[in-house]
């Protein structure tokens, strides 16, 4: 009888262990699924967001030892929150200064230098005009970087996964618009929090918020692509 009792106890423990293993496996599969969703391709036709979420250009580089700081190049304060009109105004001015027509009769060395300068101006402009790239750049010049696949908040991941799944299966315009509005609201809220974090010199908080921003940026893009916006 004692031996039979021990066998039943072992069976119970094994059963509990298998149940826990199954739950753990389910959680891992959900996280893996989420990470695949978050990496959804960005190559989609863009329609203007209500607050002009600009298309990311991940090829934009960062300032090197012999290159002028992007903010200084555009005569802007080194701040996450920038004046868009001033950026556009200075960009047009710099474009005119480095336009090939201005150097058509100059020596080849000057022409090539102008081409390099023009390329650098475009690179700086594309970086500063996009909140995500601007934030990454500010981290970079301060010796920090974002590790794209680090998951920091399970609550956020669950919310993102739910939005992504709904976007994947629903063509209901009201549902998609609601997802878009919710994601955009959080996106805009994050922009303000990121700006405060940089102003206070809290780079780790800014990094975490930028990671979250990238998730909601993706949701906004996917929702926009599915909306019948003319």
C-alpha positions in Angstrom: 0.0 0.0 0.0 2.8 2.4 0.8 4.5 1.6 -2.5 1.2 2.3 -4.3 0.8 5.6 -2.6 4.3 6.7 -3.6 3.5 5.7 -7.2 0.4 7.8 -7.2 2.4 10.7 -5.7 5.0 10.4 -8.5 2.3 10.3 -11.1 0.8 13.5 -9.7 4.1 15.3 -9.7 4.8 14.2 -13.3 1.3 15.4 -14.3 1.9 18.8 -12.8 5.3 19.1 -14.4 3.9 18.3 -17.8 1.2 20.9 -17.3 3.7 23.6 -16.3 5.9 22.6 -19.3 2.9 22.9 -21.6 2.1 26.4 -20.3 5.7 27.5 -20.6 5.9 26.2 -24.2 2.7 28.1 -25.0 4.1 31.3 -23.6 7.4 30.9 -25.5 5.5 30.3 -28.7 3.4 33.4 -28.2 6.5 35.5 -27.6 8.2 34.1 -30.7 5.0 34.8 -32.6 5.0 38.3 -31.3 8.6 39.0 -32.3 7.8 37.8 -35.8 4.9 40.2 -35.9 6.9 43.1 -34.7 9.4 42.5 -37.5 6.6 42.9 -40.0 8.1 44.4 -43.2 8.0 48.1 -43.5 7.8 48.1 -47.3 4.2 49.3 -47.6 2.6 52.1 -49.5 2.4 55.0 -47.0 -0.6 57.4 -46.6 0.0 60.5 -44.5 -0.7 60.0 -40.8 -2.7 62.6 -39.1 0.4 63.9 -37.4 2.7 63.2 -40.3 4.5 60.0 -39.1 7.4 60.1 -41.5 8.7 57.0 -43.3 11.7 55.5 -41.7 15.0 55.1 -43.6 17.0 52.6 -41.6 20.0 53.2 -43.9 20.5 56.7 -42.4 23.9 56.8 -40.8 25.3 58.5 -37.8 27.8 61.3 -37.2 31.5 60.3 -37.4 34.6 61.9 -36.0 35.1 64.2 -39.0 31.5 64.9 -39.7 29.4 67.8 -38.5 26.7 67.1 -35.9 23.3 66.9 -37.6 21.7 69.4 -35.3 24.5 71.9 -35.7 24.4 71.4 -39.5 20.8 72.5 -39.5 21.3 75.2 -36.8 18.9 73.5 -34.4 19.3 72.9 -30.7 20.3 69.3 -29.8 16.8 68.3 -28.6 14.4 65.5 -29.5 11.6 68.0 -30.0 12.5 70.1 -33.1 10.8 72.8 -35.1 9.8 71.1 -38.4 9.4 74.3 -40.3 13.0 75.4 -39.5 14.3 72.0 -40.5 12.5 72.2 -43.9 13.7 75.8 -44.4 17.3 75.1 -43.7 17.2 71.9 -45.7 16.1 73.7 -48.9 18.9 76.3 -48.3 21.5 73.6 -47.9 20.2 71.8 -51.0 20.7 75.0 -53.0 24.2 75.5 -51.7 25.3 71.9 -52.6 23.3 71.5 -55.9 25.5 70.1 -58.8 24.6 73.1 -61.0 26.5 75.4 -58.5 29.7 73.4 -59.2 29.4 72.6 -62.9 32.4 74.7 -63.8 34.5 73.9 -60.7 37.4 71.5 -60.5 36.5 67.8 -60.2 37.7 67.7 -56.6 35.2 70.5 -55.6 32.4 68.7 -57.5 33.0 65.5 -55.6 33.2 67.4 -52.3 29.9 69.1 -53.1 28.3 65.7 -53.9 29.5 64.3 -50.6 28.2 67.3 -48.8 24.8 67.0 -50.5 24.6 63.3 -49.6 25.4 64.1 -46.0 22.8 66.9 -45.8 20.2 64.5 -47.1 21.2 61.8 -44.6 21.0 64.3 -41.8 17.7 65.6 -42.9 16.1 62.1 -43.2 17.4 61.3 -39.7 16.2 64.5 -38.0 12.7 64.5 -39.6 11.9 61.0 -38.4 11.2 60.7 -34.6 12.5 57.1 -34.4 15.7 57.8 -36.3 16.2 61.1 -34.5 16.0 59.3 -31.1 18.4 56.6 -32.3 20.8 59.3 -33.4 20.7 61.1 -30.1 21.4 57.8 -28.3 24.3 57.1 -30.7 26.1 60.4 -30.2 25.8 59.7 -26.4 27.3 56.3 -26.7 24.1 54.3 -26.5 22.2 52.1 -28.9 18.9 50.2 -29.1 18.9 46.4 -29.2 15.9 45.8 -31.3 14.7 42.5 -30.0 14.9 43.1 -26.3 11.5 42.6 -24.6 11.1 44.8 -21.6 7.4 44.9 -20.8 5.1 41.9 -21.2 2.0 44.1 -20.9 3.0 46.1 -23.9 3.8 43.0 -25.9 0.4 41.5 -25.2 -1.3 44.7 -26.3 0.8 44.9 -29.4 0.2 41.3 -30.3 -3.6 41.8 -29.9 -3.5 44.8 -32.3 -1.4 42.9 -34.8 -3.6 39.9 -34.8 -6.7 42.0 -35.3 -5.1 43.8 -38.2 -4.2 40.4 -39.7 -7.7 39.0 -39.7 -10.0 42.0 -39.9 -11.0 44.1 -42.8 -13.7 46.0 -40.9 -12.8 49.7 -41.4 -14.3 50.7 -38.1 -12.2 48.2 -36.2 -9.0 49.1 -38.1 -9.7 52.8 -37.5 -10.1 52.3 -33.8 -6.8 50.4 -33.7 -5.1 53.2 -35.6 -6.5 55.9 -33.3 -5.5 54.0 -30.2 -2.0 53.3 -31.5 -1.6 56.9 -32.7 -2.7 58.2 -29.4 0.0 56.1 -27.6 2.5 57.1 -30.2 2.0 60.8 -29.6 2.1 60.3 -25.9 5.4 58.5 -26.2 6.9 61.3 -28.2 6.3 63.6 -25.3 7.8 61.2 -22.8 10.8 60.6 -24.9 11.4 64.3 -25.3 11.3 64.7 -21.5 13.7 61.8 -21.0 16.3 63.3 -23.3 15.9 66.8 -21.7 16.5 65.2 -18.3 19.5 63.2 -19.6 17.8 59.9 -18.8 19.1 57.9 -21.7 18.0 54.5 -20.4 14.4 55.6 -20.1 14.5 57.2 -23.6 15.9 53.9 -25.0 13.0 51.9 -23.5 10.4 54.4 -24.7 11.9 54.4 -28.2 11.6 50.6 -28.3 7.9 50.9 -27.4 7.5 53.7 -30.0 8.8 51.4 -32.8 6.0 48.9 -31.9 3.2 51.5 -32.2 4.8 53.0 -35.2 4.5 49.6 -37.0 0.8 49.3 -35.9 0.0 52.8 -37.3 1.7 51.9 -40.6 -0.1 48.6 -40.9 -3.5 50.1 -40.0 -2.9 53.0 -42.4 -2.2 50.5 -45.2 -5.5 48.8 -44.6 -7.7 51.9 -44.3 -9.5 53.1 -47.4 -7.9 56.5 -47.3 -8.1 58.4 -50.6 
